[in-house]
Amino acid sequence: MIPDCTGSYPSAGTHNGRHYYAFGSAWYIWWDSAPEELHWVISDEVGVGQAPGDFWWEGDSPEAVGEYNSAGDSVGAATVDYA
């Protein structure tokens, strides 16, 4: 997975009515509630729209756990699981 966003993501607050999770201040897992989106995102900012050249992953599970597909310039799939 490029870039490497492997780590432990404790709950860091709420965003769009759901918990979001943070790996320090480097990576976040958050719910994108825009009507055309409705999916989980791993990115370097919470709630910010992604653009070409950015690195992010998208997960379609109703919960934060599951498989995430690469998007933007990220490479490889990410898996989120409970510790």
PDB file with one MODEL, atoms N, CA, C and O in Angstrom:
MODEL        1
ATOM      1  N   MET A   1       0.855  -1.166   0.000  1.00  0.00           N
ATOM      2  CA  MET A   1       0.000   0.000   0.000  1.00  0.00           C
ATOM      3  C   MET A   1       0.902   1.230   0.000  1.00  0.00           C
ATOM      4  O   MET A   1       1.811   1.344   0.823  1.00  0.00           O
ATOM      5  N   ILE A   2       0.651   2.126  -0.905  1.00  0.00           N
ATOM      6  CA  ILE A   2       1.443   3.346  -1.014  1.00  0.00           C
ATOM      7  C   ILE A   2       0.496   4.539  -1.041  1.00  0.00           C
ATOM      8  O   ILE A   2      -0.420   4.566  -1.862  1.00  0.00           O
ATOM      9  N   PRO A   3       0.684   5.506  -0.185  1.00  0.00           N
ATOM     10  CA  PRO A   3       1.614   5.523   0.936  1.00  0.00           C
ATOM     11  C   PRO A   3       1.160   4.586   2.051  1.00  0.00           C
ATOM     12  O   PRO A   3       0.013   4.140   2.076  1.00  0.00           O
ATOM     13  N   ASP A   4       2.065   4.299   2.962  1.00  0.00           N
ATOM     14  CA  ASP A   4       1.763   3.375   4.054  1.00  0.00           C
ATOM     15  C   ASP A   4       0.972   4.105   5.139  1.00  0.00           C
ATOM     16  O   ASP A   4       1.481   5.030   5.771  1.00  0.00           O
ATOM     17  N   CYS A   5      -0.263   3.688   5.347  1.00  0.00           N
ATOM     18  CA  CYS A   5      -1.097   4.301   6.388  1.00  0.00           C
ATOM     19  C   CYS A   5      -1.436   3.269   7.463  1.00  0.00           C
ATOM     20  O   CYS A   5      -2.466   3.361   8.131  1.00  0.00           O
ATOM     21  N   THR A   6      -0.546   2.283   7.613  1.00  0.00           N
ATOM     22  CA  THR A   6      -0.730   1.224   8.598  1.00  0.00           C
ATOM     23  C   THR A   6      -0.556   1.773  10.000  1.00  0.00           C
ATOM     24  O   THR A   6       0.384   2.524  10.264  1.00  0.00           O
ATOM     25  N   GLY A   7      -1.452   1.405  10.900  1.00  0.00           N
ATOM     26  CA  GLY A   7      -1.317   1.842  12.282  1.00  0.00           C
ATOM     27  C   GLY A   7      -2.585   1.624  13.067  1.00  0.00           C
ATOM     28  O   GLY A   7      -3.562   1.070  12.562  1.00  0.00           O
ATOM     29  N   SER A   8      -2.560   2.061  14.300  1.00  0.00           N
ATOM     30  CA  SER A   8      -3.713   1.981  15.190  1.00  0.00           C
ATOM     31  C   SER A   8      -4.463   3.304  15.133  1.00  0.00           C
ATOM     32  O   SER A   8      -3.860   4.372  15.240  1.00  0.00           O
ATOM     33  N   TYR A   9      -5.771   3.230  14.967  1.00  0.00           N
ATOM     34  CA  TYR A   9      -6.618   4.412  14.784  1.00  0.00           C
ATOM     35  C   TYR A   9      -7.662   4.500  15.898  1.00  0.00           C
ATOM     36  O   TYR A   9      -8.784   4.030  15.706  1.00  0.00           O
ATOM     37  N   PRO A  10      -7.343   5.074  17.032  1.00  0.00           N
ATOM     38  CA  PRO A  10      -8.365   5.231  18.070  1.00  0.00           C
ATOM     39  C   PRO A  10      -9.399   6.294  17.668  1.00  0.00           C
ATOM     40  O   PRO A  10      -9.125   7.165  16.843  1.00  0.00           O
ATOM     41  N   SER A  11     -10.576   6.202  18.261  1.00  0.00           N
ATOM     42  CA  SER A  11     -11.619   7.193  18.012  1.00  0.00           C
ATOM     43  C   SER A  11     -11.098   8.567  18.422  1.00  0.00           C
ATOM     44  O   SER A  11     -10.482   8.724  19.476  1.00  0.00           O
ATOM     45  N   ALA A  12     -11.356   9.563  17.569  1.00  0.00           N
ATOM     46  CA  ALA A  12     -10.833  10.904  17.813  1.00  0.00           C
ATOM     47  C   ALA A  12     -11.927  11.972  17.875  1.00  0.00           C
ATOM     48  O   ALA A  12     -11.624  13.155  18.035  1.00  0.00           O
ATOM     49  N   GLY A  13     -13.183  11.571  17.751  1.00  0.00           N
ATOM     50  CA  GLY A  13     -14.274  12.531  17.777  1.00  0.00           C
ATOM     51  C   GLY A  13     -15.385  12.077  16.858  1.00  0.00           C
ATOM     52  O   GLY A  13     -15.463  10.901  16.504  1.00  0.00           O
ATOM     53  N   THR A  14     -16.253  13.011  16.466  1.00  0.00           N
ATOM     54  CA  THR A  14     -17.320  12.695  15.534  1.00  0.00           C
ATOM     55  C   THR A  14     -17.275  13.631  14.340  1.00  0.00           C
ATOM     56  O   THR A  14     -16.833  14.776  14.437  1.00  0.00           O
ATOM     57  N   HIS A  15     -17.742  13.119  13.219  1.00  0.00           N
ATOM     58  CA  HIS A  15     -17.836  13.874  11.976  1.00  0.00           C
ATOM     59  C   HIS A  15     -18.985  13.261  11.189  1.00  0.00           C
ATOM     60  O   HIS A  15     -19.046  12.041  11.032  1.00  0.00           O
ATOM     61  N   ASN A  16     -19.886  14.084  10.697  1.00  0.00           N
ATOM     62  CA  ASN A  16     -21.062  13.611   9.953  1.00  0.00           C
ATOM     63  C   ASN A  16     -21.877  12.598  10.756  1.00  0.00           C
ATOM     64  O   ASN A  16     -22.429  11.653  10.192  1.00  0.00           O
ATOM     65  N   GLY A  17     -21.950  12.798  12.067  1.00  0.00           N
ATOM     66  CA  GLY A  17     -22.769  11.954  12.916  1.00  0.00           C
ATOM     67  C   GLY A  17     -22.188  10.588  13.248  1.00  0.00           C
ATOM     68  O   GLY A  17     -22.881   9.749  13.822  1.00  0.00           O
ATOM     69  N   ARG A  18     -20.938  10.353  12.901  1.00  0.00           N
ATOM     70  CA  ARG A  18     -20.282   9.073  13.196  1.00  0.00           C
ATOM     71  C   ARG A  18     -18.898   9.344  13.774  1.00  0.00           C
ATOM     72  O   ARG A  18     -18.322  10.415  13.581  1.00  0.00           O
ATOM     73  N   HIS A  19     -18.382   8.351  14.485  1.00  0.00           N
ATOM     74  CA  HIS A  19     -17.020   8.481  14.989  1.00  0.00           C
ATOM     75  C   HIS A  19     -16.057   8.585  13.823  1.00  0.00           C
ATOM     76  O   HIS A  19     -16.282   7.999  12.764  1.00  0.00           O
ATOM     77  N   TYR A  20     -14.988   9.332  14.020  1.00  0.00           N
ATOM     78  CA  TYR A  20     -13.866   9.240  13.090  1.00  0.00           C
ATOM     79  C   TYR A  20     -12.663   8.803  13.899  1.00  0.00           C
ATOM     80  O   TYR A  20     -12.636   8.944  15.122  1.00  0.00           O
ATOM     81  N   TYR A  21     -11.673   8.273  13.208  1.00  0.00           N
ATOM     82  CA  TYR A  21     -10.531   7.641  13.854  1.00  0.00           C
ATOM     83  C   TYR A  21      -9.254   8.262  13.314  1.00  0.00           C
ATOM     84  O   TYR A  21      -9.167   8.600  12.134  1.00  0.00           O
ATOM     85  N   ALA A  22      -8.256   8.410  14.193  1.00  0.00           N
ATOM     86  CA  ALA A  22      -7.029   9.102  13.801  1.00  0.00           C
ATOM     87  C   ALA A  22      -5.791   8.271  14.103  1.00  0.00           C
ATOM     88  O   ALA A  22      -5.692   7.637  15.154  1.00  0.00           O
ATOM     89  N   PHE A  23      -4.859   8.285  13.174  1.00  0.00           N
ATOM     90  CA  PHE A  23      -3.524   7.726  13.364  1.00  0.00           C
ATOM     91  C   PHE A  23      -2.609   8.932  13.556  1.00  0.00           C
ATOM     92  O   PHE A  23      -2.021   9.444  12.603  1.00  0.00           O
ATOM     93  N   GLY A  24      -2.501   9.376  14.820  1.00  0.00           N
ATOM     94  CA  GLY A  24      -1.779  10.622  15.089  1.00  0.00           C
ATOM     95  C   GLY A  24      -2.459  11.756  14.359  1.00  0.00           C
ATOM     96  O   GLY A  24      -3.678  11.913  14.430  1.00  0.00           O
ATOM     97  N   SER A  25      -1.669  12.546  13.656  1.00  0.00           N
ATOM     98  CA  SER A  25      -2.243  13.603  12.812  1.00  0.00           C
ATOM     99  C   SER A  25      -1.915  13.347  11.345  1.00  0.00           C
ATOM    100  O   SER A  25      -1.982  14.252  10.514  1.00  0.00           O
ATOM    101  N   ALA A  26      -1.559  12.093  11.040  1.00  0.00           N
ATOM    102  CA  ALA A  26      -1.153  11.763   9.673  1.00  0.00           C
ATOM    103  C   ALA A  26      -2.293  11.235   8.816  1.00  0.00           C
ATOM    104  O   ALA A  26      -2.433  11.631   7.659  1.00  0.00           O
ATOM    105  N   TRP A  27      -3.128  10.327   9.384  1.00  0.00           N
ATOM    106  CA  TRP A  27      -4.192   9.684   8.615  1.00  0.00           C
ATOM    107  C   TRP A  27      -5.468   9.594   9.442  1.00  0.00           C
ATOM    108  O   TRP A  27      -5.430   9.510  10.670  1.00  0.00           O
ATOM    109  N   TYR A  28      -6.591   9.612   8.745  1.00  0.00           N
ATOM    110  CA  TYR A  28      -7.897   9.571   9.398  1.00  0.00           C
ATOM    111  C   TYR A  28      -8.814   8.609   8.655  1.00  0.00           C
ATOM    112  O   TYR A  28      -8.702   8.433   7.442  1.00  0.00           O
ATOM    113  N   ILE A  29      -9.719   7.993   9.400  1.00  0.00           N
ATOM    114  CA  ILE A  29     -10.803   7.205   8.818  1.00  0.00           C
ATOM    115  C   ILE A  29     -12.087   7.938   9.189  1.00  0.00           C
ATOM    116  O   ILE A  29     -12.368   8.136  10.371  1.00  0.00           O
ATOM    117  N   TRP A  30     -12.861   8.340   8.197  1.00  0.00           N
ATOM    118  CA  TRP A  30     -14.050   9.142   8.459  1.00  0.00           C
ATOM    119  C   TRP A  30     -15.153   8.812   7.454  1.00  0.00           C
ATOM    120  O   TRP A  30     -14.894   8.306   6.362  1.00  0.00           O
ATOM    121  N   TRP A  31     -16.392   9.114   7.854  1.00  0.00           N
ATOM    122  CA  TRP A  31     -17.582   8.856   7.039  1.00  0.00           C
ATOM    123  C   TRP A  31     -17.864  10.045   6.138  1.00  0.00           C
ATOM    124  O   TRP A  31     -18.004  11.171   6.616  1.00  0.00           O
ATOM    125  N   ASP A  32     -17.947   9.800   4.835  1.00  0.00           N
ATOM    126  CA  ASP A  32     -18.302  10.839   3.865  1.00  0.00           C
ATOM    127  C   ASP A  32     -19.794  10.730   3.612  1.00  0.00           C
ATOM    128  O   ASP A  32     -20.253   9.778   2.981  1.00  0.00           O
ATOM    129  N   SER A  33     -20.550  11.698   4.101  1.00  0.00           N
ATOM    130  CA  SER A  33     -22.013  11.627   4.003  1.00  0.00           C
ATOM    131  C   SER A  33     -22.588  12.426   2.847  1.00  0.00           C
ATOM    132  O   SER A  33     -23.802  12.618   2.779  1.00  0.00           O
ATOM    133  N   ALA A  34     -21.748  12.895   1.938  1.00  0.00           N
ATOM    134  CA  ALA A  34     -22.283  13.592   0.770  1.00  0.00           C
ATOM    135  C   ALA A  34     -23.216  12.628   0.027  1.00  0.00           C
ATOM    136  O   ALA A  34     -22.868  11.461  -0.152  1.00  0.00           O
ATOM    137  N   PRO A  35     -24.398  13.094  -0.410  1.00  0.00           N
ATOM    138  CA  PRO A  35     -25.393  12.187  -1.008  1.00  0.00           C
ATOM    139  C   PRO A  35     -24.848  11.296  -2.120  1.00  0.00           C
ATOM    140  O   PRO A  35     -25.273  10.148  -2.246  1.00  0.00           O
ATOM    141  N   GLU A  36     -23.934  11.790  -2.914  1.00  0.00           N
ATOM    142  CA  GLU A  36     -23.405  10.976  -4.008  1.00  0.00           C
ATOM    143  C   GLU A  36     -22.261  10.068  -3.551  1.00  0.00           C
ATOM    144  O   GLU A  36     -21.735   9.287  -4.345  1.00  0.00           O
ATOM    145  N   GLU A  37     -21.881  10.166  -2.297  1.00  0.00           N
ATOM    146  CA  GLU A  37     -20.745   9.387  -1.791  1.00  0.00           C
ATOM    147  C   GLU A  37     -21.190   8.276  -0.847  1.00  0.00           C
ATOM    148  O   GLU A  37     -21.262   7.118  -1.258  1.00  0.00           O
ATOM    149  N   LEU A  38     -21.491   8.603   0.415  1.00  0.00           N
ATOM    150  CA  LEU A  38     -21.912   7.655   1.435  1.00  0.00           C
ATOM    151  C   LEU A  38     -20.963   6.457   1.551  1.00  0.00           C
ATOM    152  O   LEU A  38     -21.345   5.318   1.286  1.00  0.00           O
ATOM    153  N   HIS A  39     -19.729   6.737   1.951  1.00  0.00           N
ATOM    154  CA  HIS A  39     -18.759   5.678   2.185  1.00  0.00           C
ATOM    155  C   HIS A  39     -17.709   6.140   3.192  1.00  0.00           C
ATOM    156  O   HIS A  39     -17.616   7.326   3.507  1.00  0.00           O
ATOM    157  N   TRP A  40     -16.928   5.197   3.688  1.00  0.00           N
ATOM    158  CA  TRP A  40     -15.819   5.498   4.589  1.00  0.00           C
ATOM    159  C   TRP A  40     -14.603   5.893   3.772  1.00  0.00           C
ATOM    160  O   TRP A  40     -14.409   5.409   2.657  1.00  0.00           O
ATOM    161  N   VAL A  41     -13.788   6.774   4.331  1.00  0.00           N
ATOM    162  CA  VAL A  41     -12.606   7.284   3.648  1.00  0.00           C
ATOM    163  C   VAL A  41     -11.409   7.198   4.587  1.00  0.00           C
ATOM    164  O   VAL A  41     -11.526   7.496   5.775  1.00  0.00           O
ATOM    165  N   ILE A  42     -10.268   6.795   4.058  1.00  0.00           N
ATOM    166  CA  ILE A  42      -8.984   6.958   4.744  1.00  0.00           C
ATOM    167  C   ILE A  42      -8.257   8.055   3.983  1.00  0.00           C
ATOM    168  O   ILE A  42      -8.007   7.926   2.784  1.00  0.00           O
ATOM    169  N   SER A  43      -7.918   9.134   4.678  1.00  0.00           N
ATOM    170  CA  SER A  43      -7.224  10.244   4.018  1.00  0.00           C
ATOM    171  C   SER A  43      -6.414  11.026   5.045  1.00  0.00           C
ATOM    172  O   SER A  43      -6.456  10.734   6.240  1.00  0.00           O
ATOM    173  N   ASP A  44      -5.681  12.020   4.566  1.00  0.00           N
ATOM    174  CA  ASP A  44      -4.835  12.804   5.470  1.00  0.00           C
ATOM    175  C   ASP A  44      -5.552  14.003   6.078  1.00  0.00           C
ATOM    176  O   ASP A  44      -4.944  14.773   6.822  1.00  0.00           O
ATOM    177  N   GLU A  45      -6.850  14.174   5.770  1.00  0.00           N
ATOM    178  CA  GLU A  45      -7.660  15.228   6.368  1.00  0.00           C
ATOM    179  C   GLU A  45      -9.076  14.699   6.572  1.00  0.00           C
ATOM    180  O   GLU A  45      -9.542  13.858   5.803  1.00  0.00           O
ATOM    181  N   VAL A  46      -9.753  15.182   7.592  1.00  0.00           N
ATOM    182  CA  VAL A  46     -11.138  14.767   7.863  1.00  0.00           C
ATOM    183  C   VAL A  46     -12.096  15.705   7.141  1.00  0.00           C
ATOM    184  O   VAL A  46     -12.015  16.926   7.279  1.00  0.00           O
ATOM    185  N   GLY A  47     -13.002  15.118   6.371  1.00  0.00           N
ATOM    186  CA  GLY A  47     -14.083  15.890   5.776  1.00  0.00           C
ATOM    187  C   GLY A  47     -13.720  16.771   4.609  1.00  0.00           C
ATOM    188  O   GLY A  47     -14.534  17.592   4.184  1.00  0.00           O
ATOM    189  N   VAL A  48     -12.533  16.629   4.082  1.00  0.00           N
ATOM    190  CA  VAL A  48     -12.099  17.464   2.966  1.00  0.00           C
ATOM    191  C   VAL A  48     -12.231  16.669   1.680  1.00  0.00           C
ATOM    192  O   VAL A  48     -11.764  15.533   1.595  1.00  0.00           O
ATOM    193  N   GLY A  49     -12.870  17.266   0.674  1.00  0.00           N
ATOM    194  CA  GLY A  49     -13.007  16.602  -0.614  1.00  0.00           C
ATOM    195  C   GLY A  49     -11.648  16.249  -1.197  1.00  0.00           C
ATOM    196  O   GLY A  49     -10.686  17.007  -1.076  1.00  0.00           O
ATOM    197  N   GLN A  50     -11.589  15.114  -1.815  1.00  0.00           N
ATOM    198  CA  GLN A  50     -10.336  14.645  -2.394  1.00  0.00           C
ATOM    199  C   GLN A  50     -10.226  15.131  -3.832  1.00  0.00           C
ATOM    200  O   GLN A  50     -11.235  15.329  -4.509  1.00  0.00           O
ATOM    201  N   ALA A  51      -8.999  15.320  -4.290  1.00  0.00           N
ATOM    202  CA  ALA A  51      -8.755  15.837  -5.629  1.00  0.00           C
ATOM    203  C   ALA A  51      -7.675  15.000  -6.305  1.00  0.00           C
ATOM    204  O   ALA A  51      -6.915  14.308  -5.626  1.00  0.00           O
ATOM    205  N   PRO A  52      -7.598  15.054  -7.633  1.00  0.00           N
ATOM    206  CA  PRO A  52      -6.519  14.341  -8.320  1.00  0.00           C
ATOM    207  C   PRO A  52      -5.163  14.726  -7.711  1.00  0.00           C
ATOM    208  O   PRO A  52      -4.910  15.891  -7.406  1.00  0.00           O
ATOM    209  N   GLY A  53      -4.314  13.730  -7.546  1.00  0.00           N
ATOM    210  CA  GLY A  53      -3.006  13.959  -6.938  1.00  0.00           C
ATOM    211  C   GLY A  53      -2.990  13.677  -5.449  1.00  0.00           C
ATOM    212  O   GLY A  53      -1.919  13.589  -4.849  1.00  0.00           O
ATOM    213  N   ASP A  54      -4.179  13.530  -4.830  1.00  0.00           N
ATOM    214  CA  ASP A  54      -4.268  13.187  -3.416  1.00  0.00           C
ATOM    215  C   ASP A  54      -4.208  11.671  -3.252  1.00  0.00           C
ATOM    216  O   ASP A  54      -4.438  10.918  -4.198  1.00  0.00           O
ATOM    217  N   PHE A  55      -3.896  11.243  -2.037  1.00  0.00           N
ATOM    218  CA  PHE A  55      -3.904   9.834  -1.690  1.00  0.00           C
ATOM    219  C   PHE A  55      -5.089   9.563  -0.785  1.00  0.00           C
ATOM    220  O   PHE A  55      -5.241  10.234   0.236  1.00  0.00           O
ATOM    221  N   TRP A  56      -5.941   8.592  -1.128  1.00  0.00           N
ATOM    222  CA  TRP A  56      -7.030   8.198  -0.248  1.00  0.00           C
ATOM    223  C   TRP A  56      -7.553   6.828  -0.644  1.00  0.00           C
ATOM    224  O   TRP A  56      -7.264   6.321  -1.728  1.00  0.00           O
ATOM    225  N   TRP A  57      -8.325   6.244   0.254  1.00  0.00           N
ATOM    226  CA  TRP A  57      -8.951   4.948   0.041  1.00  0.00           C
ATOM    227  C   TRP A  57     -10.422   5.068   0.397  1.00  0.00           C
ATOM    228  O   TRP A  57     -10.789   5.874   1.252  1.00  0.00           O
ATOM    229  N   GLU A  58     -11.274   4.268  -0.253  1.00  0.00           N
ATOM    230  CA  GLU A  58     -12.717   4.301  -0.005  1.00  0.00           C
ATOM    231  C   GLU A  58     -13.215   2.912   0.376  1.00  0.00           C
ATOM    232  O   GLU A  58     -12.879   1.919  -0.269  1.00  0.00           O
ATOM    233  N   GLY A  59     -14.031   2.857   1.447  1.00  0.00           N
ATOM    234  CA  GLY A  59     -14.624   1.598   1.897  1.00  0.00           C
ATOM    235  C   GLY A  59     -16.130   1.668   1.843  1.00  0.00           C
ATOM    236  O   GLY A  59     -16.722   2.660   2.267  1.00  0.00           O
ATOM    237  N   ASP A  60     -16.761   0.626   1.326  1.00  0.00           N
ATOM    238  CA  ASP A  60     -18.211   0.630   1.129  1.00  0.00           C
ATOM    239  C   ASP A  60     -18.996  -0.074   2.226  1.00  0.00           C
ATOM    240  O   ASP A  60     -20.218  -0.185   2.127  1.00  0.00           O
ATOM    241  N   SER A  61     -18.329  -0.550   3.263  1.00  0.00           N
ATOM    242  CA  SER A  61     -19.014  -1.212   4.363  1.00  0.00           C
ATOM    243  C   SER A  61     -19.816  -0.189   5.166  1.00  0.00           C
ATOM    244  O   SER A  61     -19.424   0.976   5.230  1.00  0.00           O
ATOM    245  N   PRO A  62     -20.931  -0.596   5.779  1.00  0.00           N
ATOM    246  CA  PRO A  62     -21.669   0.346   6.624  1.00  0.00           C
ATOM    247  C   PRO A  62     -20.910   0.706   7.902  1.00  0.00           C
ATOM    248  O   PRO A  62     -21.241   1.696   8.554  1.00  0.00           O
ATOM    249  N   GLU A  63     -19.907  -0.075   8.265  1.00  0.00           N
ATOM    250  CA  GLU A  63     -19.038   0.197   9.415  1.00  0.00           C
ATOM    251  C   GLU A  63     -17.640   0.512   8.913  1.00  0.00           C
ATOM    252  O   GLU A  63     -17.317   0.261   7.752  1.00  0.00           O
ATOM    253  N   ALA A  64     -16.818   1.061   9.785  1.00  0.00           N
ATOM    254  CA  ALA A  64     -15.462   1.435   9.376  1.00  0.00           C
ATOM    255  C   ALA A  64     -14.584   0.237   9.030  1.00  0.00           C
ATOM    256  O   ALA A  64     -13.630   0.373   8.264  1.00  0.00           O
ATOM    257  N   VAL A  65     -14.895  -0.938   9.584  1.00  0.00           N
ATOM    258  CA  VAL A  65     -14.092  -2.124   9.286  1.00  0.00           C
ATOM    259  C   VAL A  65     -14.393  -2.637   7.887  1.00  0.00           C
ATOM    260  O   VAL A  65     -15.510  -2.483   7.392  1.00  0.00           O
ATOM    261  N   GLY A  66     -13.407  -3.240   7.252  1.00  0.00           N
ATOM    262  CA  GLY A  66     -13.598  -3.826   5.934  1.00  0.00           C
ATOM    263  C   GLY A  66     -12.482  -3.458   4.984  1.00  0.00           C
ATOM    264  O   GLY A  66     -11.455  -2.908   5.379  1.00  0.00           O
ATOM    265  N   GLU A  67     -12.707  -3.775   3.721  1.00  0.00           N
ATOM    266  CA  GLU A  67     -11.745  -3.503   2.666  1.00  0.00           C
ATOM    267  C   GLU A  67     -11.952  -2.098   2.108  1.00  0.00           C
ATOM    268  O   GLU A  67     -13.082  -1.629   1.971  1.00  0.00           O
ATOM    269  N   TYR A  68     -10.852  -1.444   1.794  1.00  0.00           N
ATOM    270  CA  TYR A  68     -10.877  -0.113   1.203  1.00  0.00           C
ATOM    271  C   TYR A  68     -10.137  -0.160  -0.130  1.00  0.00           C
ATOM    272  O   TYR A  68      -9.034  -0.700  -0.212  1.00  0.00           O
ATOM    273  N   ASN A  69     -10.737   0.398  -1.161  1.00  0.00           N
ATOM    274  CA  ASN A  69     -10.117   0.446  -2.479  1.00  0.00           C
ATOM    275  C   ASN A  69      -9.316   1.724  -2.638  1.00  0.00           C
ATOM    276  O   ASN A  69      -9.702   2.781  -2.139  1.00  0.00           O
ATOM    277  N   SER A  70      -8.194   1.615  -3.338  1.00  0.00           N
ATOM    278  CA  SER A  70      -7.360   2.795  -3.561  1.00  0.00           C
ATOM    279  C   SER A  70      -8.082   3.769  -4.484  1.00  0.00           C
ATOM    280  O   SER A  70      -8.865   3.369  -5.346  1.00  0.00           O
ATOM    281  N   ALA A  71      -7.807   5.041  -4.287  1.00  0.00           N
ATOM    282  CA  ALA A  71      -8.380   6.110  -5.106  1.00  0.00           C
ATOM    283  C   ALA A  71      -7.330   7.205  -5.233  1.00  0.00           C
ATOM    284  O   ALA A  71      -6.338   7.210  -4.504  1.00  0.00           O
ATOM    285  N   GLY A  72      -7.546   8.112  -6.141  1.00  0.00           N
ATOM    286  CA  GLY A  72      -6.538   9.154  -6.344  1.00  0.00           C
ATOM    287  C   GLY A  72      -5.222   8.514  -6.737  1.00  0.00           C
ATOM    288  O   GLY A  72      -5.192   7.640  -7.603  1.00  0.00           O
ATOM    289  N   ASP A  73      -4.142   8.934  -6.117  1.00  0.00           N
ATOM    290  CA  ASP A  73      -2.815   8.406  -6.442  1.00  0.00           C
ATOM    291  C   ASP A  73      -2.352   7.308  -5.493  1.00  0.00           C
ATOM    292  O   ASP A  73      -1.199   6.883  -5.571  1.00  0.00           O
ATOM    293  N   SER A  74      -3.226   6.837  -4.593  1.00  0.00           N
ATOM    294  CA  SER A  74      -2.823   5.744  -3.702  1.00  0.00           C
ATOM    295  C   SER A  74      -2.736   4.447  -4.506  1.00  0.00           C
ATOM    296  O   SER A  74      -3.349   4.305  -5.565  1.00  0.00           O
ATOM    297  N   VAL A  75      -1.954   3.505  -3.970  1.00  0.00           N
ATOM    298  CA  VAL A  75      -1.746   2.231  -4.651  1.00  0.00           C
ATOM    299  C   VAL A  75      -2.018   1.107  -3.666  1.00  0.00           C
ATOM    300  O   VAL A  75      -1.511   1.133  -2.544  1.00  0.00           O
ATOM    301  N   GLY A  76      -2.801   0.131  -4.063  1.00  0.00           N
ATOM    302  CA  GLY A  76      -3.060  -1.028  -3.224  1.00  0.00           C
ATOM    303  C   GLY A  76      -4.282  -0.845  -2.344  1.00  0.00           C
ATOM    304  O   GLY A  76      -4.737   0.273  -2.101  1.00  0.00           O
ATOM    305  N   ALA A  77      -4.799  -1.967  -1.876  1.00  0.00           N
ATOM    306  CA  ALA A  77      -5.978  -1.951  -1.015  1.00  0.00           C
ATOM    307  C   ALA A  77      -5.552  -1.809   0.440  1.00  0.00           C
ATOM    308  O   ALA A  77      -4.429  -2.153   0.808  1.00  0.00           O
ATOM    309  N   ALA A  78      -6.462  -1.300   1.256  1.00  0.00           N
ATOM    310  CA  ALA A  78      -6.259  -1.188   2.701  1.00  0.00           C
ATOM    311  C   ALA A  78      -7.338  -2.013   3.390  1.00  0.00           C
ATOM    312  O   ALA A  78      -8.454  -2.125   2.884  1.00  0.00           O
ATOM    313  N   THR A  79      -7.011  -2.583   4.529  1.00  0.00           N
ATOM    314  CA  THR A  79      -7.984  -3.334   5.322  1.00  0.00           C
ATOM    315  C   THR A  79      -8.048  -2.735   6.719  1.00  0.00           C
ATOM    316  O   THR A  79      -7.024  -2.518   7.366  1.00  0.00           O
ATOM    317  N   VAL A  80      -9.264  -2.473   7.170  1.00  0.00           N
ATOM    318  CA  VAL A  80      -9.466  -1.948   8.528  1.00  0.00           C
ATOM    319  C   VAL A  80     -10.139  -3.043   9.342  1.00  0.00           C
ATOM    320  O   VAL A  80     -11.134  -3.628   8.916  1.00  0.00           O
ATOM    321  N   ASP A  81      -9.585  -3.313  10.516  1.00  0.00           N
ATOM    322  CA  ASP A  81     -10.119  -4.350  11.379  1.00  0.00           C
ATOM    323  C   ASP A  81     -10.030  -3.864  12.827  1.00  0.00           C
ATOM    324  O   ASP A  81      -9.255  -2.963  13.149  1.00  0.00           O
ATOM    325  N   TYR A  82     -10.835  -4.477  13.684  1.00  0.00           N
ATOM    326  CA  TYR A  82     -10.754  -4.157  15.103  1.00  0.00           C
ATOM    327  C   TYR A  82      -9.471  -4.736  15.680  1.00  0.00           C
ATOM    328  O   TYR A  82      -9.041  -5.819  15.283  1.00  0.00           O
ATOM    329  N   ALA A  83      -8.865  -4.026  16.606  1.00  0.00           N
ATOM    330  CA  ALA A  83      -7.633  -4.508  17.248  1.00  0.00           C
ATOM    331  C   ALA A  83      -7.953  -5.557  18.271  1.00  0.00           C
ATOM    332  O   ALA A  83      -7.049  -6.085  18.918  1.00  0.00           O
TER     333      ALA A  83
ENDMDL
END
